[in-house]
């Protein structure tokens, strides 16, 4: 988030450079940053892979992927400049000699830079390899300078609280906390970042951001797609761990946090941890009251037969894995006393739509209470994707001779301001290059987030849901999810 620092020469090392994330997100992000002039003047990307390859063949592979996944057009001039910074390096994750050879390669780049450059290690690999890589980096002193060397870790960061604690302890043996960048790409999305500016940059809204004026908060991340080719991974994960424990709880923190004293990364991350600690823990006997799970079944969408989750590749025929999860949270602090926070996420939903809804309380008494027209509640809707806008809904007079009311909206449309908006990974990678930790998770954030969902996770793992599948592909989830909000007199927006 801090764009005022000067980027120092940096060598970027990508573990898993031939994988899906690297080709779809990482290389396109670095390429777009390069075109925008936001990469260091001196940089090299070292792409690690197990197979034999040449720089030329690997660069051609990257170019083909850029033409499919880059938001900016790949021109011959831009590509000629960018590809010169890419080096393929054959590497075996479990061989000490590979890391010693890598150390020599990085020192060769330092000689060209004329200084010991910053080093950014990106672990685009499965979590089971983190221990091996971290230990080898330590023994070969690849990241020996806490001020210059950083490591980016992809989610999932552990599979429960205990494993997250163990992983944090493991990384702490090699890296200082300020060197570890635990990435959650949702925090790099433009509209999510805009929550900070919207809340704390306007005197209009911050005084209203409390239980006295807000009735409820809803956070929805709905996906149209199913598990696609990720069946084996998803079967061991589910919606609770894949989405709520990280993405949705991080968005909740952005909405609910107290005003930070400054925009320093430590201050903002402190306020987020405060939110996670304030979330009321759900007791095991109350899980069914506060949480709803679902699994999509077969359906017909637009005349096309769609498979259910249990018919997807790599999925057990009696799978107990949830593809939908919704939870009602309460925050035990003064600002959010008795305000329910509803979060929901699911696959094979009716549409792809991620958004936040702030529902304001109705007036205790309205001048228009005798009007034959119902008054719509005031709402603030923050659309994250695919739309990127902020909408304030309110009542206004309908043009004409009578005093009739109608709902209206004021809209800030991000695309209207800038059509070519940077991707989330571009924002996060630039912050990592700058050494700005604001949008990355700290160890205590990760552990607290796991603690929030622990009882739900254990209850769902230990008790098979006999109703699965309980919602049709292409719907808004199981029927029970409506009761979750209707008990409070609310409806899903």
N, C-alpha and C positions, 0 to 999 in steps of 0.2 A: 504493500500500500504506500510505502514511502518511495517516491520517485525522484528524490533530490540527491541521492547519493551517486557517486561516480562508480561505474562498474569496473572492477579490477580484472586483469587478465585471469581467465578461468579455464581449467580443463574439466570437461564434463564426461563422466564415465557412466555408461548405461549398461547395467547388468540386465540381460534379457532383451538386447537390442533387436533381436529378430522376432520378438513376440508381437501379439496383437495390439497391446497398449502402445508400444513404441511406434508402430507404423501408423496407427490411427490418431494418436494424440501427441506423443512426445516430439517426434520429428516435425510434424506440421506446426506445432507450437514454436519450436526453436526457429523454424524457417520463417514464420510470420514475424517473430520478434526481430529476426535478422533484417527482413525487408523494411520494418518500421524503424530500424536504427536503434534497437533496444538491446542488442547483444553487446558484450564487451568488445572493444577494438581488437583485443587479442583473445581468441578462444579456439578451442578444439573439442570436438565431440568424439570420444573413443567408444566405439560400439563393440561390445563384447559378445561373442558367440562361440559355441562349441565346435562348429564345423569349420573346415578349411574354406577360405574365401579370399577374394582380393578386394582392395579398395574400390577398383573400378566396378566390379560386379555388384558389390554391396551398395555403392552410390546409385547405380542404375535401379536397383531394387527400391531404394528410398525415393528416387524421383518418380517412379511409377505410383508409389503410394501417395506421394504429395499431390499428384494430379487427381487423385480420388478424394483425399481427405483434407487438403489445405483450404482454408477460407480465402486465401489469396491465390491468384493465378500464378502458375509456374512459368516464368519467362526464361529464355536462354541466358540472358544477362544475369538475372538474380540467381539462377541455379548455378551458373559458373562460379560466382563468388561464394555461395553457400557450400557447395560440394567440396571445395578445397579445404574446408574445416572438418571434414568427416574422415575418420580413420577406422578401418575394421581391424579388430584385434582378436585372434583366436585365443580362447581362454577356457580353462577347466575350473569350475567353481570349487572343487575339492582338492586341488593340487597347489601346494605351497609355491612351487616353481613358477606357476602362472602369475601369481601375485608379485613375485620378485621381478619377473619380466615386465609386468605392468608398471611397477615402481620405476624401473629403468626408462620405460617409455614416457612416463610423466616427467621424469627428470630431464629427458631430452627436450620436451616442450618448454620446461622452465628455462633451459639454456637459450632457447630461441626468444622467449619473452624477455630474458635478461633479469628476471626476478623469480623468486619462488611464488608461483601462481596459486590462486584459490583452486580448491578441488571440490567438485560437486558430484557425489556418488548417488545415482538413482537406481534403486532396487526394484526394477520392473519384473519381479520374479515371484514365485510362490512363497508364502510365509515360512515354509519348512526349510528354506535355504538361508534365511536371515542369520541364523546362528553360525553356520559355516562361513558365510561371507564376512560377518562381523569379526569373528575370531582371526581369520586370515588377514584382514585389514589391520588388526591390532598387532599381530606378530611381525608383519612386514612394514609397519610404521607408515602406511599409506595415508593415514589421516592424523598425522602427528601434531598438527597446528590447530588448536581449538578456535583460533580467530580466523583461519582461512579455509578450513575443511568442513564440509557439511554432507549429511546423508539424508536422502528422501526415502521415506518408507510408505508404501501403498497400503491401503486397507485390504483385507481385514487385519486389524491390529489386535491379534489374539482372537479367541473364540468364546471366552468368558472372562470374568474379572481376574481369576487366578492366573490364567495364561497371559493376560495383559500385564499383570504385575511381573511375572517371570520374564516376559519379553523386554519390559522396561529395564529390569535389573541386568539382563544380558547386554543390552545396548549401552548401559551405563558403564560397563567394564571397558568399553572402547571409546565412547564419545561422551563429551559433556552434554548436558541437556540442551544448551543453546546451539549445539551442532545438529540436533535431530529435528527433522521436518516431517511430521506425520501428516500426510496430505489427505484432504477431503475435498474433492473437486467441486462439491456444491458451494463451498465457501468462496470459490473463485468466480462464481456467477455474478454478473453485473448487478442484477436486481437484489441479490442477497447482500452484496456490499453496500448497496444504496440504502439499506435499512439504517445503517449507522448515520449516514448523512441526513436522511429524512427525519430520523428521531432527534438527533442531537444538534442538527444545524437549523432547526426551526422552532421558534418560540410558540408557534401555534399548537403543535402536537404534543410536545413533551409534557405540559401540564395535564393533558387529558390521558396520559399513558399510565393508568392506574385503575384499581378496582372500583373507584368511585364512579367512573364513567364508562368502563369497558365491561361488557357482560360476559363475553367468551372470546376465545381465540381458536381458530382452526388452521391446521397445517396439513395440506394434502399433497402427496406426490404419487400421481397415478400414471401407470405405464400401459400402453396398448399392447406391447409385445409380451410374449411369454418368456420362457427360459432359453429359447432358441438353442444355441450350441453349448450353453453353460449348465446343462442338466446335472452332470456329476458334481460340479461345484455347488450349485444351488441346493441340491438334495442334502448337503451337509451344512447348509447355512440357513435359508429361510428368510422371510421378509423382516422379522424382528432384528436379526443380527445384520442382515445385508443393508437395511435402510434406516430403521428407527434408531438403533444404538448409536449410529454415527450421523448420517445426513440430517434426519429430522430433529434429533436432539440438538445438533449444532445450530440449526435454523431457529429452534425454540430459544436457545441462548441469545441469539442476536436480537430477537424480539423482546425478550424479558429482562435483559441485563440492566443493571443500574448505570447511570451516566458515568463513564470513565473520567478520571481527573485529567487525562491526556490521551493522545492517540498512540502512545508508546505501546509496543506489543505486550510487554509484561502487564501493564495496567489493564488492557482490554482482556487479556486471557485470565487475569485474576477475577474480573467481573463475570466472565463466563463460568468459571469454576464455582463462583458463589451461587449462580443459578442452579447448576447441577446439584449442588449440596442442598439447596432449598426444596428440590422436588420431593414431594412426599412419597416415601417408599410404600409400595403396595404389598400388603401381607399376603401370604400364600392362600389363605381362605377367602381373600377378596379379589383374586385374579379374574374370575369369571364376571365379576361386577364391573371392573374397570377396563378389561381388555377383551377384544374379540379377534378371533383368527378365522381364516378361510383358506380354501383351496379351490382353484377354478376347475370346472368340469367341461365336458364337451358342449358345443353350441354350434349354431349356424349364424354367421355374420355376413350380411349382404349376399346371401345365397351360397356362401362357401362354408363347408363343414370345417369346424375348428376342433383340434384335439384338446382333450383335457390334460391337466398336469400329469396325471398318472400314465398317459399314453405317450408322453414326450420321451425322447432318447435319454437313457441313463437314469430313468426314474423308476423306483420300485412300484409294483402294482398296488401295494397297500400303503403307500407313503404317508407319513404323518407330518410332512413338512408343509408349513403354511406359506402360501403365496400372497396372502393378504393379512394385514395386521392393523388394528386400530386400538388406541389407548386413550383414556382420559387421565390427565395428570393435574395435580394441584401443586402450587408452589406455596410453601409455608413461610411467607415473608409479608411485610406490611404492604408493599406495592400491589401484590397480586392475591390478596386475601379473598378466598372463595371464588376466584375466577377459574373456570375449567379451561384447560388447554387440551383440545382434541387433536390428535395426530392420526393420520391414516395413510397407508401406502399399499399398493397392490399391483400385481401383474395381470395382463389380459383384462384391463378395465375398459370402460366405455370409450375413453379418449385419453390421449397423453396430455396431462395438465398438472403442473406444479404451481401451487399458489398458497398465499397466507391470507386469512380473512380475520380482520379485527372487527368484531361486532360491538357497537356501542349500545349502551343502555337506552331504552326509550325514556322520554320525558315523563316524570311522575304525574304531571298534569299538562295537557296540551290545550292551547286555545282552539285547536281544530278537533277537539274530542267529539263534537256533535256532527262533524262532517260525514257525509255518506261514503266518502272514500277512505280506505284504510291508509294509515301512515306507514310507509316503509321505514324500517330501522336504518339509521346511519351506519354505513359500513366503509371500511378501508380495505381494499383488496390489492395485494401485492402479487402480481403474476411473475413467476420465475421463468417458466418455459411452457410451451413454445412462445407464447406471448411474453413480452418483457415490458411491463408497465405498472403504474400505480394508479388506482382508481378510487376516488372518493365519491361515495353515493350519498345523496341528500335529497330532501324534498324542496320543490319550488312551485311557484304558481304556473298553472297551465295558461298559455296565452288565450285571451278571450274576455268576455264581459262578466263572467262569473268567477268567483274566488275558489276555483277548483285546484287541487294540488296534483302534482305528478312527480315521480322520481326522476332524478337527473344525475349525471356523472361529470366529474372533472377528471381528465386523464392526462397523466404524464407518460408519453410513449417513448421508450428508450430508442426504438428504431427510427422514430421521426427525428431524433437528435443526431443519431449516428447509425447509419444502416450497417456499416461494417464493424460490428462490435467484436472486440477480442474474445477468444474462447477462454473458458475458465482456466485451462492448463497454461495458457499464455500468462495470465495474471499471476498464477501461483509460481510458475517457473521463474518469472522475472523477480518476484519477491525473494525466492530462494537465492537467486544470483546476487541480489542486493543484501542478503542477510537479514531480511525482514520476516520475523516469525509470527506476525499478527494473525494471519489467516491459517496458521498451522496449529495442530493440537499439541498440548503439553501432556506430559505423562500423567499428571493428576487429573486432567480433563478426561483422558481416555478411561482411567480407572473409575472415576465417578460415573461416567456414562454407562459403563458396564454394570456398576452397582445399581443404577436406576432400574435396569431391566432384568436383574438377576432372578428375582422370584418368578417373574412371568416366564422367562426362559426355562427355568427348572420345571415349572408346572406344565408347560407345553411339551417339554421333552419327555416327562415322566407319565403323562396322561394322554393316551391316544384319543383323538377326536373322531368319534364314530359317525359324525355327520358329513365328513369329507367324501366327495367334493360337495361344497355347499353354496357355490355361486357359479353362474354360467359365465363363460368367457364372453367378454363384450358387455358386461353389466357393471354396476357400481359396488359390487361386493355382496357379502351375505346379508340377509335380512336383519340379523341380530345387530348389525352395526347402527341401524337407525334407532334402536332402543337405547343405545349408549348415549345418544344426545337428547333423545326425546324425554328421558327421565328428568332432565333439567329444563324442559320446555323449549329446547332448541331443535334446529334442523341443520342437516349438512347443506352448505351453500354450494 
